[in-house]
């Protein structure tokens, strides 16, 4: 099973689990960050502020290494690994993980802003997200954080707002970052120093 089909199957499994957990869980967003039901979208342009620059902010924290990809975790953020539901021993994904602002457990992904990274190595082609999967979309003007040039769009889903971003590097390294900007009234911004530092730091594992 390819990585893309595993992700789609994981989405369907998450939806089924959420449906069985009652109305409160059903109204929350799945942690897979993808809505497979096409919805109408509108195209606008969201311009980043002048604070968004190539220079990565100096933010204290620690580097988390999932096995194939790593990134900075600022002091007030917490890594929430992703379990590979298709592994026999529930191993953790080596090429994807979440970083949640103020998080403590995976349940915080329903109530707090977070960033989900997915890494695609030189042997795996990244399938860029399409706006047809989301509603009320707005283009994000390309911006640079560190050595990465990020492109994408924002969307409104499950009562919140997220930015779906991707970056492609020389050598075939590709990243997708789903940044939940607003969750249950809690907000972050693409201009935040923590967010820019995280986006600038992602890279393949040593």
QUIRA-V548499 format. One record per residue. N is the residue number from 1. RES is the residue in one small letter. SS is DSSP state (H for helix, E for strand, L for the rest). PHI is phi as a letter, one per 20 degrees, with the letter a starting at -180 (999 if undefined). PSI is psi in radians with two decimals (none if undefined). Layout:
N|RES|SS|PHI|PSI / N|RES|SS|PHI|PSI
This chain:
1|x|L|999|2.20 / 2|x|L|f|2.89 / 3|x|H|f|-0.73 / 4|x|H|f|-0.75 / 5|x|H|f|-0.56 / 6|x|H|f|-0.72 / 7|x|H|f|-0.74 / 8|x|H|f|-0.72 / 9|x|H|f|-0.64 / 10|x|H|f|-0.64 / 11|x|H|f|-0.85 / 12|x|H|f|-0.67 / 13|x|H|f|-0.73 / 14|x|H|f|-0.72 / 15|x|H|f|-0.72 / 16|x|H|f|-0.71 / 17|x|H|f|-0.73 / 18|x|H|f|-0.66 / 19|x|H|f|-0.63 / 20|x|L|f|-0.12 / 21|x|L|e|0.05 / 22|x|L|o|3.05 / 23|x|H|f|-0.61 / 24|x|H|f|-0.78 / 25|x|H|f|-0.60 / 26|x|H|f|-0.51 / 27|x|L|e|-0.19 / 28|x|L|e|2.87 / 29|x|L|e|2.54 / 30|x|L|f|2.58 / 31|x|L|f|-0.13 / 32|x|L|f|-0.17 / 33|x|L|m|0.32 / 34|x|L|c|2.43 / 35|x|L|d|1.96 / 36|x|L|e|-0.09 / 37|x|L|e|2.04 / 38|x|L|f|2.41 / 39|x|L|c|2.79 / 40|x|L|f|2.51 / 41|x|L|c|2.68 / 42|x|L|c|2.43 / 43|x|L|d|2.13 / 44|x|L|c|-3.01 / 45|x|E|c|2.14 / 46|x|E|d|2.05 / 47|x|L|e|2.27 / 48|x|L|f|2.70 / 49|x|L|f|3.01 / 50|x|L|f|-0.25 / 51|x|L|f|-0.38 / 52|x|L|f|1.95 / 53|x|L|c|3.03 / 54|x|L|f|-0.45 / 55|x|L|f|2.15 / 56|x|L|f|2.29 / 57|x|L|f|2.60 / 58|x|L|e|1.77 / 59|x|L|d|2.22 / 60|x|L|f|2.50 / 61|x|E|r|-2.89 / 62|x|E|c|2.70 / 63|x|E|e|2.25 / 64|x|E|d|2.28 / 65|x|E|d|2.01 / 66|x|L|e|-0.24 / 67|x|L|p|-0.73 / 68|x|L|d|-0.33 / 69|x|E|b|2.63 / 70|x|E|b|2.78 / 71|x|E|a|2.85 / 72|x|E|f|2.42 / 73|x|E|d|1.81 / 74|x|E|f|2.83 / 75|x|L|g|-0.66 / 76|x|L|e|0.22 / 77|x|E|d|2.86 / 78|x|E|c|2.39 / 79|x|E|f|2.34 / 80|x|E|c|1.73 / 81|x|E|f|2.85 / 82|x|E|d|2.19 / 83|x|E|e|2.31 / 84|x|L|f|1.74 / 85|x|L|f|-0.18 / 86|x|L|e|-0.06 / 87|x|L|e|2.62 / 88|x|L|f|-0.50 / 89|x|L|d|0.39 / 90|x|L|l|0.83 / 91|x|L|f|2.78 / 92|x|E|e|2.53 / 93|x|E|f|2.40 / 94|x|E|e|-0.24 / 95|x|E|d|0.29 / 96|x|E|b|2.53 / 97|x|E|a|2.88 / 98|x|E|d|2.58 / 99|x|E|c|1.99 / 100|x|E|d|2.30 / 101|x|E|f|2.03 / 102|x|L|m|0.28 / 103|x|L|e|2.76 / 104|x|L|c|-0.55 / 105|x|L|b|3.02 / 106|x|H|f|-0.36 / 107|x|H|f|-0.39 / 108|x|H|f|-0.26 / 109|x|H|f|-0.28 / 110|x|H|e|-0.23 / 111|x|L|c|-0.17 / 112|x|L|c|2.64 / 113|x|L|f|2.58 / 114|x|E|b|2.92 / 115|x|E|c|2.25 / 116|x|E|d|2.19 / 117|x|E|d|2.43 / 118|x|E|c|2.28 / 119|x|E|d|2.39 / 120|x|E|c|2.02 / 121|x|L|f|3.14 / 122|x|L|g|-0.43 / 123|x|L|e|0.05 / 124|x|L|c|2.22 / 125|x|L|e|2.24 / 126|x|L|f|2.26 / 127|x|L|e|1.86 / 128|x|L|f|2.44 / 129|x|L|f|2.63 / 130|x|L|d|2.55 / 131|x|H|f|-0.38 / 132|x|H|f|-0.31 / 133|x|H|e|-0.20 / 134|x|L|c|2.97 / 135|x|E|d|2.68 / 136|x|E|l|0.98 / 137|x|E|e|2.61 / 138|x|E|c|2.31 / 139|x|E|f|2.50 / 140|x|E|d|2.16 / 141|x|E|f|2.37 / 142|x|E|g|2.36 / 143|x|E|c|2.83 / 144|x|E|d|2.35 / 145|x|E|c|1.96 / 146|x|L|m|-2.24 / 147|x|L|e|-0.05 / 148|x|E|e|2.35 / 149|x|E|d|2.02 / 150|x|E|d|2.35 / 151|x|E|c|2.87 / 152|x|E|q|-2.66 / 153|x|E|b|2.83 / 154|x|E|d|2.82 / 155|x|E|b|2.84 / 156|x|E|d|2.16 / 157|x|E|b|2.44 / 158|x|L|l|0.62 / 159|x|L|m|0.05 / 160|x|E|c|-3.02 / 161|x|E|c|2.42 / 162|x|E|c|2.77 / 163|x|E|d|2.21 / 164|x|E|d|1.95 / 165|x|E|c|2.70 / 166|x|E|b|2.69 / 167|x|E|b|2.43 / 168|x|E|c|2.29 / 169|x|L|d|2.83 / 170|x|L|f|2.52 / 171|x|L|n|0.03 / 172|x|L|n|0.19 / 173|x|L|e|2.25 / 174|x|E|c|2.50 / 175|x|E|c|2.50 / 176|x|E|c|2.35 / 177|x|E|c|2.02 / 178|x|E|e|1.90 / 179|x|E|d|1.88 / 180|x|E|f|1.83 / 181|x|E|e|-0.53 / 182|x|E|b|2.12 / 183|x|E|c|2.10 / 184|x|L|l|0.68 / 185|x|L|n|-0.15 / 186|x|E|e|2.32 / 187|x|E|c|2.60 / 188|x|L|c|3.02 / 189|x|L|c|2.69 / 190|x|L|f|-0.23 / 191|x|L|e|-0.16 / 192|x|L|f|2.45 / 193|x|H|g|-0.73 / 194|x|H|g|-0.82 / 195|x|H|f|-0.80 / 196|x|H|f|-0.68 / 197|x|H|f|-0.68 / 198|x|H|f|-0.84 / 199|x|H|f|-0.61 / 200|x|H|f|-0.46 / 201|x|H|e|-0.34 / 202|x|L|f|2.37 / 203|x|E|a|2.86 / 204|x|E|f|2.65 / 205|x|L|f|2.66 / 206|x|L|f|none
